[in-house]
């Protein structure tokens, strides 16, 4: 059974982040530049939320807000569920299915009381075996 750590070894550990006061438009530009569907929102060393294309579509477009003026903090998902590198792929899929979420930040606990953000896992990462770089 594959673990998150095994998938991270093949996919890399790059994390793309923004701050809560970043405008939605600027966050969308980062997502487009990096070809990702979500960004982790960091407030200093703490995860404040996650911002995804789905947040944009449902909370900006459908509600008639403007992405140039709205901060990410106004529409991000604040209740972020994280996993550890040791978590199994099956457990991640179960969490994503049960919670109806598409992205899981990976946190490694580091003493004393610290954490290290490794990467954000997306549903597409769980649809193919570790080491398989072909799109689903």
C-alpha positions in Angstrom: 0.0 0.0 0.0 1.5 3.3 -1.1 2.0 6.1 1.4 1.8 9.9 0.9 5.6 10.0 1.4 6.2 7.6 -1.5 4.0 9.7 -3.7 5.8 12.9 -2.6 9.1 11.3 -3.6 7.9 10.9 -7.1 5.9 14.1 -7.5 8.1 16.5 -5.5 7.5 18.5 -2.4 6.8 22.0 -3.9 4.1 23.9 -2.1 2.5 27.0 -3.6 1.1 29.4 -1.1 -0.5 32.8 -0.7 -1.3 35.0 2.3 -4.9 35.7 3.4 -4.8 39.3 2.1 -3.8 38.2 -1.4 -6.4 39.2 -3.9 -8.3 36.4 -5.6 -7.1 37.7 -9.0 -3.4 37.5 -7.8 -4.0 34.0 -6.4 -5.6 32.9 -9.7 -2.5 34.1 -11.5 -0.2 32.0 -9.3 -2.5 29.0 -9.9 -2.3 29.6 -13.7 1.5 30.2 -13.6 2.1 27.0 -11.6 -0.6 24.9 -13.3 -2.2 24.0 -10.0 -5.9 23.9 -8.9 -5.4 25.0 -5.4 -3.1 27.0 -3.1 -2.5 26.7 0.6 -3.2 30.0 2.4 -0.5 30.7 5.0 -0.8 33.2 7.9 2.9 33.3 9.0 3.8 29.7 9.8 0.1 28.6 10.2 -2.2 27.2 7.6 -5.2 29.6 7.5 -7.0 27.9 4.7 -7.0 26.5 1.2 -8.1 28.4 -2.0 -9.2 26.4 -5.0 -10.7 26.9 -8.4 -14.0 25.6 -6.9 -13.9 28.4 -4.3 -13.5 30.9 -7.1 -16.3 29.5 -9.2 -18.8 29.2 -6.4 -17.9 32.2 -4.3 -16.8 34.9 -6.8 -18.4 34.1 -10.1 -21.8 32.8 -9.0 -22.1 35.5 -6.3 -21.1 38.4 -8.6 -18.1 39.5 -6.5 -14.9 40.9 -8.1 -11.7 39.0 -8.0 -9.6 42.2 -8.2 -10.8 43.5 -4.8 -11.8 40.3 -2.8 -9.1 38.9 -0.6 -8.6 35.1 -0.6 -9.5 35.1 3.1 -13.0 36.1 2.2 -13.7 32.9 0.1 -11.1 30.3 1.1 -12.0 27.1 2.9 -10.8 27.7 6.4 -11.4 24.3 7.9 -8.4 22.5 6.4 -7.9 18.8 6.9 -4.2 17.8 6.7 -2.5 14.4 6.5 1.0 13.2 7.4 3.6 11.7 5.1 3.0 8.3 6.7 -0.7 8.3 5.8 -1.7 5.6 3.4 -3.1 6.4 0.0 -6.3 4.5 0.8 -6.8 6.6 4.0 -6.3 9.8 2.0 -8.9 8.7 -0.5 -11.3 7.8 2.3 -10.8 11.2 4.0 -11.4 13.0 0.6 -14.5 10.9 -0.1 -16.0 11.2 3.4 -15.3 14.9 3.7 -16.1 15.7 0.0 -12.8 17.5 -0.4 -10.3 17.5 -3.3 -7.1 18.7 -1.6 -5.1 17.6 1.4 -2.0 19.5 2.6 0.7 17.2 3.9 2.2 18.2 7.3 5.1 16.6 9.1 5.3 17.2 12.8 8.7 18.4 14.0 9.5 18.9 17.6 9.2 21.1 19.6 5.6 21.6 18.5 6.5 22.7 15.0 5.2 21.5 11.6 6.6 21.4 8.1 4.3 21.8 5.1 5.4 19.3 2.4 2.9 19.6 -0.4 -0.8 19.7 -1.2 -2.2 16.3 -2.4 -5.0 16.4 -4.9 -7.4 13.8 -6.0 -5.5 13.3 -9.3 -2.4 12.2 -7.3 -4.4 9.4 -5.8 -5.7 8.0 -9.1 -2.4 6.7 -10.3 0.3 4.6 -8.8 3.3 6.3 -7.2 6.0 7.0 -9.8 3.5 7.1 -12.7 3.8 10.6 -14.0 1.2 10.2 -16.8 -2.0 12.3 -16.3 -5.1 10.4 -15.1 
